[in-house]
Amino acid sequence: MFCGIVAGEVPAFRVVDEPDGVAFLDTRPVFKGHVLVVPRRHLVALADLPADALAGYFGLVQRLAVAVESGLGAGGTFVAMNNKVSQSVPHLHTHVVPRTKGDGLRGFFWPRTRYADDAEAETYAARITAAL
């Protein structure tokens, strides 16, 4: 599925598309503005990411964490990655989730929500992209 998004064959609300990776909105976000960052190349887990790609990939993750916070007016972000266990899509991906004080997120029990419609999702994607 993520390979299809990277290739442009599967629709997604893209936030950024660069040589180091592609970021798009999670369709079932913990909070609105929840972004998934994936490397362009199909890799299953963090251990598969070549050492020479670490700086570029995690530099992109870092920039997105800043953009999610500033672009959405969030108090901070939660950045997480599952490796194989609990990985719903077998493709390396990093979650960047906007946080606000008192948002109710506790531990790793992530409540999920939905965007009202495509226009709302596009607005969130555009705000984060503009903050990059």
Buried (B, 14 or more C-beta within 10 A) or exposed (E): EBBEBBEEEEEBBBBBBEEBBBBBBBEEBBBBBBBBBBBBBEBBBBEEBEEEBEEBBBEBBEBBBEBBBBBBEBEEBBBEEBEEEEBEBEBBBBBBBBBEEEBEBEEEEBEEEEBEEEEEBBBBBEBBBEBB
